[in-house]
Amino acid sequence: MHRTAWKEAWRTITGSWARFFSIAALMFLGAFALVGLKVTGPDMRETGAAFFDETNLADVTVTSPMGVNEDALASVDGATAEFGYAADATVEDSLTTLHLMSTPEEISTFSLTAGSMPSGSDEIALTSELEGSYNVGDTVVFNDDDESPLATRSFTVTGFVRSAEYLDREDIGQTTLGTGQLDGFAAVAPEAFESPVYTMARLRFAETAGFEPYADSYLARLDEYQDAVEAALDNEADSPYEVQDRRDLQGYLTYGDSADRIDAISQVFPVFLFAIASLVSLTTMTRMVQEQRTTNGTFAALGYSPRAIRRKYLLYGISASTLGGLIGVGVGHTLLPTVIFNTYQEIFSFPALQLGFYPLISVTAVAIAIICTVLVAAIVATRELNEVPSQLLLPKPPAAGTRIFLERIRPLWRRMSFTQKITARNLFRYKRRMFMTVFGVAGCTALLILAFGVLDSITGVVNRQFNQIVHYDLIAVAAQQPEDEVESVDGVEDATSVRFEQMSVRLDGESIDQEIRSYFRTPMAKKSRWRWPALRRCMPGTTCLEQVPRRRTRT
């Protein structure tokens, strides 16, 4: 391109900074959304994988109140076992119940967030969720329980920890103490227990070193590891035990599903933004080419080829889209993943997000931004430069008058006012503007309906679950609980005896079990006004739950 053409291209950019930066801003938003949403899922999974590697999270865990068989578990092929103690205890003068675990040496270690790890039998490190309620140096006293394996009731807080076995901040697990729900966990030295046998074992398999923690291949291997552990414990018929893998850990699968949902959103949302950016670029570039019609005619009359004149607009589009795309890539790799991860930090307990750089996603985002702008610029400029120079030197003549479809419906057209006729002609004669308006309004409306729909779905679950399905306020669990005695408690309106069972169910075609609680009215229960939870039948064509034998618990 001649020097004059280069100068003209530069003057086109400097003479319309507002237009230039508007296109760059649109491409920034598209690249920002595409990169930010695309990398958030991998960043979340990478953060989880790094945390699991840092703490050397166990693949399989075996627990038994009667003690685990060390020799049997040590014989599992390819597994490294580490044994420890665990017990639930309720803080004195409160309903706060904690799950106390002995500090492991290698497998499923704790991540220290403040203070130091306990070293003496009277020291304790609490979950980081209790930081603020307790401080380092405070004393925690647990209720005296004759069946408790703890050697002492009073502990001094030395620090606060995070565990990969308890990712969910709220749902720690169930217990038979206090309210029935664990409020947290804590780490104590092995010397704090006076149990003659180990009550838990954590197993790590050498083959899992190269697997991603949320890969389908790894989750499939967990079934094999469970079978191997259960086969080694087949002779423990008199000892109740429970075998769990990572999928049973609180929050493990939920965290992976959250990352998958972000991946699903990234397939749709950026498409809307880039589509809107393309439409706006089409209007902007069309107006710019029409404004420079006389200038282009002058260059054509001086002997510049349409290709040389068109390069000016291509350079304009490439510069604006590249600038916006590169900034969007940089901000998308950092800001959006951090914002989304911090939102999930309200639910899950993880260290800081590990940000990664993904070249393929970055190049794709910039390429799409350039294509959206350059393609539009090429089409508009080519169409305009098809005319001869003498025509380009003259203002563009108005479009020839045409009759729209409504004009052919004479009874309707005659009854329309002048304003209505002008509006109808503007809508149907300028189809580009009409489609931009329709798609723009439709896209914005769709996003609004999507947002309100998600909000309604989330807020409606609580009302549906606890008003329409569940009708009780409290469940009291006891071996013998006379109904008359329960009803005598102040404030109790009605009560009935039920049988409680816990089972595993599996979705048809899935390999992951779901724990389900079942309540059955006992044959001797008296008549009451107590309403059973309302059941929702599976609709035709939907996936229903299929009950399967409970595999991981033996009593």
N, C-alpha and C positions, 0 to 999 in steps of 0.2 A: 504494500500500500504506500502511495506517495506521502511525502511529508505533510502536504496540505491536508490529505485525508486523515492522517494521524492527528493533526491539530484539530480538525473538525470533530473527530471522535472525542478528543479530550475536552473540547469546548462543550460538547453535548452533555458530558458528565458534570462538568463544573457549572454549567448553566442551569442545571435542574437537580440540585442536591436533594431537594425534598422528594422528588420522584425517585431518585436513585436510592435514597435511604428507605423509602417506603417499600420498594421491592426487596431491598436487603433485609428489612425487618420481617417481611412475610416469609422469606426463605429461612431466616433465623428461627422463627417460630416452628416451621415445619421440621427443620433439622433438629432443633432442640427437643421437640416432642418425640421424633423418631428415635434419635440416639438415646435420650433419657429413658424412655420406656423400654427400649430394646436392651439396654445394659443393666437396668435395675434388677431384673430377674437373675441374670448371671452373677451380678455383684452380690446379691443376697445369698445365692447358693455358695459362692466362693467364700463369703464371710462365715457361713455356717460350716463349710468344710474346713476352713482354717481353725475355727474354734474347736471342732471335733478332733482335729489333728493335734492341736495344742494340748487338749485335755486327754487325748488318747481314749476317746469314748468307746466303751465296750460294745461289742456286737451283740452279745447275748448276756443276760443277767439271770441268775438263779437265786431265788430266795426261799427260805424255809424256816419257820419258827422252831422246828425241832433240830435244826442243824443240817448243813449240806455235806455231802459225801466228798471229801477232798480227793480220795483216790480215784473215784469214778470220774470226776470231772477232769482230773489231771490226765486221764487216759484218752480224752477226746482228741482225735487226730487233727493236728495243725492248730490247736488252740493253746493259748497261754492264759492260765487262770490266776486270779488274785482274789483272796478271801478276806472277808471283813465282817463287821457287825452293823446292825441297824435296829432301831427301835423308835416307837412314837412316844412322845411325852408331852404333857400339858403344863404350861407355865402356871405357877402357883397364883391363886386368887384371880384367875382369868380363864377364858375359854380358848386362848391361843394354844394351838397344838402344833408341834414341830416334829419333823422326821429327822432323827439324829442318825448320822452315819459316821463310821470310823474313817479317818483320812487314809486314802489309798496311796500306794507308793508309785505305781506306774499307770494303772488302767482307771479311766474315769476320774482323773484328778480334778481338784477344785482350782478355779481361777481366782486368785486373790485380787480384790478391788480396793481394799483399805486395811491397814493394820498388818497383822502377822498371823500365820497359821498356828493353831493350838499345838503345844508340845507336852503339856502336863495333863494329868488325869482330871484336873479341875478347870480346864480352859476350853473355850468354845469359840468357833467362828460362825456367825449367823449369816443367813442369806442377805444379799445386798438389798433386798426389798425392805428389810427391817432397819436399815441404816437411817437414822433420824429418830426412830422409836427407841433405839438403843445406841449407846456410844461405846467406844473402846474403853475398857475399864469398868463398865457396869457389871452388875451381878445378876445372873438369871437363875432363878430357883424353880425347880420342877416339883410337881405334886409327888408325894410319897406313895409309891405303888409297890406292893410286895412282889408282884410279878415282873417288875421292871428289871432289865438286865444291867442298868446303870449302877456303877460303883458309888456314885455320889449324886446328890440332888442339886448342889450349888455349883455354878460355873461362872468364871470370869470371862467376859467378852474380850477377845484378843484381836478380832478383825471381822471383815465381811467378805463373803465369797460368792462366786457365781458358778453354777454347775451346768454342764451340757445335758445332764439327765433331767433337768427341770427347766425347760425353755419357756414354758407358759408362766407368766407372772401371777395369774389368778388361780388357775386350776392346777394345784400341786398334787392332788390325789385325795383318796378317801382314807378314813381311819375309824377305828371303833371308839376313839376318845373324843371328848369335847363335843363339838357340834357335828362331828362326823366328817368334817372337811379339814384337810391340812392347811395351815396358814403359812407354812414355810418349811425350810429345811436348815440343818446346821451340821457343821463338821466338828468332831471331837477326836481326841487321840484314842487309839485302840485300847489304851490302858483305862479309859473311862468306862469300859464294859467289863463286867465280871462273868460273862457267859462262858461256859466250858466249851462251847462249840461255835464255829462260825455260822452265822445265820444268812449270809449272802455270799455269792461268788460272781465275779465279773470275768467274762471270757472275751478274748480278742483273738481273731483268726488271722493268720499270716497272709492268707490269700486276699484279704480285703484292702491291703495296703495301696493297691493301684486303682481302686474303684472310687467313682464319685459317690458321695453319700446318698444322693437322690436319684441315681441312675437306676433304670429298670433292671439292669443286670445285677446290681448289688442287692436290690430288694428281693429279687428272685433267689439269690444265694442265702438270704436270711432264713428262708424255709428249710433249706438243706442243713444249715447250722442248727436250727431248732430240732430237727429230726435227729441229728447226731447227738445232741445233748440229751434229748429225751430217751434215746436208745441207751445211752450210758447210765441213765437213772432208772431203767426199767426194774431193777431189783429193789428199788426203794419203795416198795408197796406200802410199808407201814409209816412212812414219813411223808407228810404233805409238803409239796413243793410247787413253786410256780416258775415257769420258764418264760422269759420275755425277751424280745429283741428291740431294736431301736424304734420300730414302728409303734411299740407300746408306750414309749416315753411321752410324757406330757408335752405337747407342742411340736414334736419332731415332724410329723406328717403335715400338721397344720401350717407350719412355716414353709415347707416345700410347696404345699398347695397355694400359699399366698404368692410365692414367686412365680408359679405357673399362671396364676390369674393376671399378674402384671404382664407376662409374656402374651397372654391372649388379648389384653387391651392394646398392646403395641401393634397388633396386627390390623387394628381398625382405626383407632383414633388419629394417627398421623396421616392416614389417607384423606380424611376430611380436611385437615389443615393444608396439605399440599394441593388438594383439589381447589380449595378456596384461593390459595396463593396463585394457582395457575389462572383462575378466572380473573382475578384482580390484575395480574400481570398482562393478560390479554387486553383488558381495557386500557391499562396504562400505556402499553407499547403501541396499541392502535392509535391512541390520541397523540402520542409523541410523533409517530410517523406521519400522521395527517398534518400536524403543526409544521413539520419540516418538509412538506410537499414541494414548496417552491425551491428550497435549498437543494433538495435531491434532484429536481429538474435542472437546476443550474449545473450541478456536478455531471449529470448525464449529458447535458449539452456540451460541456467541456471535454467530453470523451471518456469519462470514468465509466467503467462497466458496472452493470447492476450488482455484480459480485463484490466489487470494491466498495460500493455504497452500502451494501448490506452488511459488510463487516463491521461498520460503525455500530450498528444496532446489536450485532452479535457480541462485540466487545463490551458494549454497555450491559447487556444481560449477563454475560460471564462475570464481569467485575462485580455487579451487584449481588448475584446469587452466590458467588464464591465467598465474598466478604460475609454475607449473612450466614452461609452454610458453615464456614469455618468457626465463626463465633458460636453458632448453635451447637456444633460438635463439642467445642470446648466446655461450654456451659452445661450441655446435656450430659456429659460424662461426670460432672461433679454435683451440680445443684439439684437436679430432679431426683437422682438416686438417693441423695442425702435426705431430701425432704420426705420422700416416700418411706425410706428406712426409719427415719426418726418417728414417723407416724406409727409404724409397726413396733417400734420400741416400747410403745405403751402396752403392747400385748406380750411381746417376747423379750427375753433377757439375753442380750448378746453384747459382745464388745463393739467397738467402733466399726463402722462399715469399711470394708476394704474395697477401695475403688480400683478398677482395672481400666485398661485402654484396649479398645477393640477396633483394630484398623479396618477390617472388612465393613463393619457397621458404619464407621466414620466415612470411608470412601463412598459407600452406597448413599449415605445421606447427602453428601456434597454433590454427588453425581445426579441424584434425583432433583436437587435444587437447581443445578445448572440446566438440566434437561427441561424442567418446567418453564424456565425463563427463556433459554436460547431457542427452544423449539417454537415457542410463541412468537419471539422476535423474528425468527426466520420466516415463519408463515406470513406474518403481517407485512414485513418488508418486501418479500417476494411478490405478494399480491399487489402491493402498491407500485412496485417498480416494473411491472409488466407493461405499463403504459409508455408511450413514446415520450421523449423529452419535451416536445412542444405541448403535450397535454399536461405533463407534470408542472410546467411553468404557470399553468392556469389553476385557479381554485377548483376544487373538486365539485362538479355539478351535483345538484341534489338528486336523490334517487327518483326514478320515474314513478309517478303515481300508480298505485295498484289498488285494486279492490280487495278487501278482506272478505272472509267467508260470511261474516255477519251482514255485510251489505247485500248479499244475495238473498238473504231472508227479508224480503221487503216489509212484511207486516211488523216484524220486530224492529227493523232499522228505523222505520218511520216514527215509531213511538219513543225512540231514544232521544234524550236531550243533546244539545250541541256538545256539552262537556263530556257526556258519556261517549259520544261518537269519537271525539278527539282521543280520549283515553283508550278506547278500544283499538283505534288505528295505531296509536303509539305502541301499544302492547304487541300487536300481531304483525306490524310491519318491521319493527326492529327486534328481530328474533333473538339476537345475541344478548341484548339488554334484558329481554324477557326471561331467557333461560338463566342468566346470571341472577336475576331477582328471585326466580322460582327456586333455583338450587341453593342460593344463599339463605333465603327464608326457611326452606325445608331443612337444610343442615342445622341452622341455629335452633329450629323448633325440635329437631330430633335430639340434639344434645340436651336441651332443656327437659324434654320428656324423659330421656335416659336418666338424667340426674334426679328428677323427682321420682321416677320409678324405683331407682336404687334406694333412695331415702325412704320411700313408702314401704318397700320390701323389708328393709332392716327394722324400721320402727314397728311394723306390723307383726313381726315375729314374736316379740315379747307379749303383746296382747293376746295373740292367738295361742301361744304356748301356755300361759299362766292364767288366762281367763276362760278360754274355750276348751282347752284340753285338760290341764291340771287344775284340780279344784281343792286340794288340801293345802294347809299352811305349814304343817310340821309332821315329821315322821320320827317316832321314838322306837329305837331298836332294843330289844331285850329278849332273853330266853323265855321268861314268863312275865307277861305284862297284862294283868287283869284290866278289862275295859272299864270297870266301875272305878278302879283306882285312878286311871288316866282321866276319866271324865270329871273326877272330883277336883282336878287342878283348876284353879281360878282362871277363868277366861276361855276354857275349852267348851265349845258348843256341842261337839259330837265327836265320836271316835268309833273305830271298828278294828277288829283284828285282821291282819293280812299276813300272808306268807311271802317272804322275799327271796327271790332267786336271781342269780346273775349268770348270764350265758353269753356265748359268742355267736354273732350272726355274720353272714357274709353276703354281700351283694352278688347277684347272679353274674358270673363271668369275672368277678374280681378275686384277688388273692389276699386281700387285707381283711382281717376280722374287725368287727366293731362290737365293743362291749355294750350289752343291753341289760338293764335292770327290769325285772318282771315282778309284778305284785298280784297275788291271788287271794281272794277272800277265803278265809278258813271255813271249813264246814260248820264249826261250832260258833262262828261269829254271829252276834245278835243282829237283828234288823236295825238299820240306822238310816239317817237321811244323807249319809256320806255318799257323794257321787264319785263313781269311778272315773279315772281319766278317759276322756273321749277318744276313741280310736279313729284314725283316718284310713279308709280303705284305699288300696292301690287302684288307680284309674287304669282302664284298659290301655295297653300299649306302653305302660311305664314299668320301670324296674322295681320289683318288690324284694323284700328281704327274705332270704332263705336261711332257716336255722340250720346250723352245723354243729357237730359235737364240739364241746369245749376242749381244746387241745393243750392249753398251756397251764392248766391248774389241776392238780391231783390232790384229793383229800381223803 
